[in-house]
Amino acid sequence: MTQNYAVHSSFIDTHSNQITENLLSIISVDSLDPNMINIKFRNAQFLVLINRVLAFIIAVIVLLYQQNYHSSHQHKSFFRTKQPPFYMYIYCSLSNIMSSWCQYEALKYVSFPAQVLSKGCKMIPTMLMNRILMGRTQKREEWLFAIAISFGMSIFMLNEQRESHHVDDTINDSFTFSSFISGIIILVLYLTFDSFTSNWQQSLFDQYRSLTSLHMMAAVNFYSILFTLVSLLQQSDFFPSLSLLFANPALMRDCIILSICSAGGQLFIFHTISTYGAIIFTLIMTLRQAFAILLSCFIYSHSITWLGLLGIVIIFASLFFKSYRKFDERRSKTSMVNSKQNHQNV
């Protein structure tokens, strides 16, 4: 039952996030209103604010409903459990915002394939951060598996981006060495913040067993709203974006759809982290990118080069080897238990 739920959660999370990304790209470029000309809306930070507000409202409403349900049926408050101090959510909220900022800021200094390449290597910094924050050590074969997955993803995704983008669109010859170093530093910060976010959330889930995905969702989004709102007000972008939103029903509709998909994705993200940990979550998100590219190749008849096929073979061979190793370990433990029982019976 748990395994089936995990598969369904990962599937829904994958597609809700995919819808979110597609809608974000549509809204950021054009928002069509039948009564007006095309609207150019490019303030992604304001869209993030809307997403966080709706996600916070949904989480609070569900928590209040659960509080009333538990109070009426079990005569105790749902919130009367041990929860982490509220300030502890600040760290993962701020790191989440900073990872998003670094992800887009890096494009000013490095090529798009370089950024894509860094996304394919997220498992390794996640495992390092898991050891730093939680003191957990992985087996040598786990590190080899992470390196193989990262290598295969890097080959596949980098090859796909080179096929879909011309070199002169992604590489700026005017980049100086100092700009390149700046871009590398920002990419390292992106991987650091991103790996810190999921591992910090996992550490909170491990320390406070009564903490639920909804608690995490409400608290993290609360601080994200504060940080994003302050940034928009400081840049004088909040009120112009708000006026544009209320003046265009089509834009508001698209933003609401985007926010609903984003909130649904957050629920499954936090559930995955709380149940299976940050490393499994990073693996799911990494493979999601590969499956999305692979699916687009079949749907839109894009060609896959031999280098791309090599990356796919490395990824699935690594997954098969990992699954086989776990099956072999489980079978060995079962045989040992059976042999002990037979020995005791004799």
Buried (B, 14 or more C-beta within 10 A) or exposed (E): EEEEEBEEBBEBBBBBBBBBBEBBEBBBEEBEBEEEEEBEBEBEBBBBBBBBBBBBBBBBEBBEEBBEEBBEEEEEEBBEEEBBEEEBBBBBBBBBBBBBBBBEBBBEBBBBBBBBBBBBBBBBBBBBBBEEBBEEEBEEEBBEBBBBBBBBBBBBBBBBBBBEBEEEEBBEEEBEEEBBEBBBEBBBBBBBBBBBBBBBBBBBBEEBEEBBBBBBBBBBBBBBBEBBBEBBEEEEBBEEBBEBBEEBEBBBEBBEBBBBBBBBBBBBBBBBBBBBBBBBBBBBBBBBBBEBBBEEBEEEEBEBEEBBEBBBEBBEEBBEBBEEBEEEEEEEEEEEEEEEEEEEEE
